[in-house]
Amino acid sequence: MTSPIERINALTQNAKSTWFALLSALLFVGVTLMGVEHIDFYGVDRATQLPLINVSVPTPLFFYGAPLLIAAIYSYFHLYLIRLWDALGAAPSRHEGTRLGEAIAPWLVSDAALHLRARLRGDNCAAPRALESASMLLNILLAWVFGPFVLAWLWWASMPARTWEMTTIAGVCLLTALIAGSASLAMLLLRMKSMAPEPYKNLWSTFPAIAFLIGTAPLIFALSLQKTTGPAKHITRVNLAENTLTQMPQDWVPFALEFSIFQESWCKNRGLICDELNFRSLQDLEKSWKVFRRAKIQKAIPPRLSEVPPQEIRTQNDRATAHNRNFSINLSNLNALSSVFVAANLSKSYLKNSNLSGVIAEGAFLRGSQIVRTPLLYGQLQNADLDFVEVSHSDWRYLAFQGSRARNASFTDTDFQKADFTFSDLQGTVFLDTNLSQSTFLGSNLSYTKFRNSNLNSVKFDNSKLERVDFRSSEINYSIFTNSAHPKTLPRRAVFSGADFDGSAFRNINLQYVYMDSNTVFQNTFLDKTVSIRPEWLKANGTPCQWRLDKELPEEEFYARWKGWIHRGTLQGLPTDFEWEKVAPMKYWDVTPIPPDSPTCRWKDVKSVGRY
């Protein structure tokens, strides 16, 4: 029959072996966790480097496997400890005249247990030693705390992946370890206190244990859910700042630099001077450039973020909505400052309180996404798809949107100051309470677009399609409307109701059927004979002195006279943010202003004109 000492030694040996395996696994996982970054969950071909063995594994695989491994070893270890506590608690304090602590195989954990027994029972089963309390505390930390700490670290570090299943698995493993460790600690206290404890007395017969389980389990599950799929105020913040999520082709060149090289080559092959291209040549250049650049973009390998194909989003009803969680991926609280998302699919995503400033998302798909309070300053969204997107309360100043599309989109209280929408397609889009001052819409499709109560000061509308455009209650001072590509083009049923056009210029445009009302401010505009004005309006309001309806001005003279009209002076003077260079072609930046012929021709203090 096995003696108590032999059983204790056997249990000690097995527990000690498991303990070393546990400590090794915990150190291994802990060191690995120190090298994990948020980008590892999202970047193409990103992996987690395992120390010592120098092997890389997919980061999600590590977070699925590591908690299961740690929880299994930790629980197995404490199952051995529970049996060891039974044996140590039942053993006599002396074995053949020797203290129990000196008769059994030495191990710091069992020594700590016997010192606890000696204190609780006073049976002198172990000899007092120096630093006894410190040793006991260290053993408690190593045997009980270290495992749950690493598991809690794994659980928390998995949250930026925004994968509920992964975080829940880590949470369940943490809960399992807490239960195993608590049971082991409770049995240690019970067995060391009494040699013959009541047989029914165990951890779960106590109120604290039940309360702990009832409180901890729901908390872990609730946090796992809230931190991975919850609303913006609860979801874990993800930091992808200054990271490249897309695997770029080796011959990739930034947009501006490659366009400059391409433009120079394109002009040279056709015997043209790039600085003197007319609009038709610019259109041909844009088409050639778009084909060339899209071929380059298609070589990039983007990250898999949204699982919704962009082509499945066909109407505004398919747009992401936060209130009923109708979105593909929640990217709220995302810090993607100066990150690279080239060609990434973010369709039907939900972004709130994120930071996309400086992001390079050329050729990206944000179709049907909902974006709230998310700055995109200096963002690069060339050749991107933002159809049906809904943006509100965001700062998108200096946005590069050349060649992109945002059909039937909605922008509310968004700042687009100095944005570049050259050759973009904005058909049917609504701009409400937005700031678009000093922006460029060269060659853009603005058919059926609504600019409501917006700031469009110093904006270039050169050769834009304006059919049924709605400028209702917007301020459009010092802007330029020309259409040299299609002279006399009629912006059918355009609405200028309540709009303020002080200082704006019109050329080669037919305004015969544009709707104006008594709140439209049009007296201080500048135009020449290339603009068709309804005779009824002229009869009701007269011909402003600065208009040149008798002569089709040469282009240089047109800009010189417009500049002279602006510098003749408004009643309040020029606005502080007005820049002639933002509205005039480069070749006319230094043109000498020609004031109106009559010295009495000045701006009118008129904020209402007749209807036409």
C-alpha positions, 0 to 999 in steps of 0.5 A, spaced: 500 500 500 502 506 498 504 511 503 502 518 504 509 520 503 510 516 496 503 519 494 505 526 496 512 525 492 508 522 486 503 528 485 509 533 487 513 530 481 507 530 476 505 537 478 512 540 478 512 538 471 506 541 469 508 547 472 514 548 468 510 546 462 505 552 464 511 557 466 514 556 459 508 556 455 506 563 459 513 566 458 512 564 450 505 567 449 507 573 453 513 574 449 509 573 443 504 578 445 509 584 446 510 583 438 503 583 436 500 590 433 493 591 431 496 591 423 497 584 424 489 583 424 488 587 418 494 587 413 495 583 407 500 577 409 501 580 416 503 574 421 505 573 428 512 571 429 513 566 434 520 567 439 525 561 439 522 557 434 522 563 429 516 561 425 511 566 423 503 564 424 497 568 422 495 572 427 488 570 428 490 563 428 495 564 434 489 568 438 485 562 437 490 557 439 494 560 445 488 561 450 486 554 449 493 551 450 494 556 456 487 554 459 488 547 458 495 547 461 493 551 467 487 547 469 490 541 468 496 543 473 491 546 478 487 539 478 494 536 480 494 541 486 487 540 488 489 532 489 496 535 492 492 539 497 488 533 499 494 529 500 498 534 504 492 536 508 491 529 510 498 527 512 500 527 519 505 532 521 511 528 523 513 522 519 518 517 523 519 523 527 521 528 521 517 534 520 512 533 514 516 539 510 522 535 510 520 528 509 517 530 502 520 532 496 522 539 496 518 544 492 516 551 493 509 550 492 508 545 497 513 548 502 508 554 501 502 550 502 505 546 509 507 553 511 500 555 511 498 549 514 503 550 520 500 557 521 493 555 521 493 549 525 499 550 529 502 543 528 509 545 526 509 541 520 514 545 517 520 549 520 520 556 519 525 559 514 527 566 512 523 570 507 517 565 508 512 570 507 515 573 501 516 566 498 509 564 499 507 571 495 511 569 490 508 562 489 501 565 489 503 569 484 506 564 479 501 558 481 495 562 481 496 569 478 500 569 472 496 564 468 490 568 468 494 575 467 496 572 460 489 569 459 486 576 460 492 579 456 490 575 450 483 576 451 484 584 451 489 584 445 484 580 441 479 585 441 482 590 436 481 584 431 473 586 431 472 578 431 467 576 436 468 569 436 475 570 437 475 574 443 469 570 446 474 564 446 479 567 449 474 570 454 471 563 456 478 560 457 480 566 462 473 564 465 475 557 465 482 558 468 479 563 474 474 557 476 480 552 476 485 557 480 479 559 485 477 552 486 485 550 487 486 556 492 479 554 496 481 547 497 488 549 499 485 553 504 480 548 506 485 542 506 490 546 510 485 548 515 483 542 518 485 535 517 478 532 516 474 537 513 467 536 512 466 531 505 461 536 502 465 542 503 468 545 497 468 551 493 461 551 490 458 551 497 460 558 498 456 564 497 463 568 495 464 563 489 457 563 486 457 570 486 464 570 483 461 566 477 455 569 477 458 576 476 464 574 472 461 570 467 456 575 464 461 581 465 466 577 460 461 575 455 458 582 455 465 586 454 467 581 449 461 583 445 461 590 446 468 591 445 468 587 438 461 589 435 458 594 440 457 601 438 462 607 437 462 609 444 464 602 447 468 598 441 475 597 442 479 603 438 484 600 433 490 603 431 493 602 424 496 609 423 502 610 418 501 602 416 500 599 409 494 594 409 495 593 402 500 589 398 503 594 393 506 592 386 513 593 386 512 599 380 508 603 385 509 610 384 504 615 388 499 618 384 501 626 384 508 623 382 506 618 377 501 623 374 506 628 373 510 623 369 505 620 365 502 627 363 509 629 360 510 623 356 502 624 354 503 631 351 510 629 348 507 624 344 502 628 341 506 634 340 502 638 346 504 643 351 501 641 358 500 648 360 496 650 355 491 644 354 484 645 352 478 642 355 478 636 350 485 635 351 484 634 358 478 630 357 483 625 353 488 626 358 484 624 364 481 618 360 488 615 358 491 616 365 485 613 368 486 606 364 493 606 366 492 608 373 487 603 374 491 597 371 496 599 376 491 599 382 489 592 379 496 589 381 495 591 388 493 586 393 488 589 398 486 587 405 479 583 406 475 588 410 468 588 408 465 581 405 459 585 401 461 586 394 460 593 392 456 591 386 451 589 391 449 596 393 445 599 388 440 603 392 440 608 398 436 603 401 442 598 401 446 603 405 449 601 412 445 604 418 448 604 425 441 603 428 439 596 426 446 594 425 445 593 418 453 594 416 458 589 413 464 591 418 464 596 424 470 601 423 468 606 428 474 608 433 479 607 428 485 611 427 488 610 420 492 616 420 496 616 414 495 609 412 494 605 405 488 602 403 489 602 396 483 598 392 481 596 399 473 594 400 470 598 405 463 597 402 457 598 407 462 599 413 460 604 419 465 609 421 464 613 427 469 617 431 475 614 426 481 618 424 482 617 416 486 624 415 492 623 410 489 616 408 491 613 401 485 610 399 486 610 391 481 606 388 478 604 394 470 602 395 466 605 400 460 604 397 454 604 401 458 606 407 456 611 413 461 615 416 460 620 422 465 625 425 471 622 421 476 627 419 479 625 412 484 631 411 489 631 406 486 624 404 487 621 397 481 618 394 482 618 387 478 613 382 474 611 389 467 609 389 463 612 394 456 611 391 450 612 396 455 613 402 452 618 407 457 622 411 456 627 416 459 632 421 466 630 418 472 634 416 474 632 409 478 639 407 484 638 402 481 632 399 483 629 393 477 626 389 480 626 382 476 621 377 472 618 383 464 617 383 459 619 389 453 618 386 447 619 390 451 620 396 449 624 402 454 629 405 451 633 411 455 638 415 462 636 412 468 641 410 470 640 403 475 646 403 480 646 397 478 639 395 479 637 388 473 634 385 476 634 378 473 629 373 469 626 378 461 623 378 457 626 383 450 625 380 444 626 384 449 627 391 446 632 396 451 637 400 447 640 406 450 645 410 457 643 407 463 648 406 466 647 399 470 653 398 476 654 394 474 647 391 475 645 384 469 641 380 473 641 373 469 637 368 465 634 374 458 631 373 453 635 377 447 633 374 441 633 379 446 634 385 443 639 390 447 644 394 443 646 400 445 652 404 452 650 403 459 655 402 461 655 395 465 661 395 471 661 390 469 654 386 471 652 379 465 649 376 469 649 369 466 645 364 461 641 369 455 638 367 449 642 371 443 639 369 438 640 374 443 642 379 440 645 385 444 651 389 438 653 393 440 658 399 447 657 398 453 662 398 457 662 391 461 668 391 467 669 387 466 662 383 467 661 376 462 657 371 465 656 364 463 651 359 468 652 353 467 644 351 460 645 349 458 653 348 451 655 350 450 648 354 443 649 357 443 647 365 436 645 364 432 646 370 437 648 375 435 652 381 439 658 383 433 660 388 436 664 394 443 663 392 448 668 393 452 669 387 456 675 388 463 676 385 462 670 380 463 669 373 459 666 367 462 664 360 459 660 355 453 658 359 445 658 357 441 661 363 435 661 359 431 656 364 435 657 370 430 658 376 431 664 380 427 667 385 426 674 389 432 671 394 437 670 388 443 675 389 445 675 381 447 683 380 454 683 382 456 677 377 460 678 371 459 675 364 459 677 357 456 675 350 457 668 351 452 667 356 444 667 354 440 671 359 432 671 359 430 678 356 424 678 362 429 678 367 433 684 363 427 688 363 425 687 370 432 688 373 436 692 367 443 690 365 448 691 370 454 695 368 459 690 369 456 685 364 459 685 357 453 683 353 455 686 347 461 683 346 464 676 346 471 677 350 477 673 349 479 669 354 485 673 357 480 679 357 475 676 360 479 674 366 482 681 366 475 684 367 473 679 372 479 680 376 478 688 375 471 687 377 472 684 383 478 689 385 473 694 384 471 693 391 465 690 394 462 694 400 465 690 405 472 689 401 475 682 399 474 676 403 480 674 407 480 667 404 479 669 397 485 667 393 485 669 385 489 663 384 484 658 386 479 660 381 483 663 375 487 658 370 494 658 372 496 662 365 492 668 368 494 668 375 498 675 374 493 678 369 493 685 369 486 687 372 481 691 367 476 695 371 469 697 369 469 702 363 465 707 368 468 709 374 461 709 377 460 702 376 461 699 382 458 693 386 450 694 388 448 693 395 442 689 393 440 682 396 434 681 392 433 681 384 427 680 380 424 673 378 426 670 372 
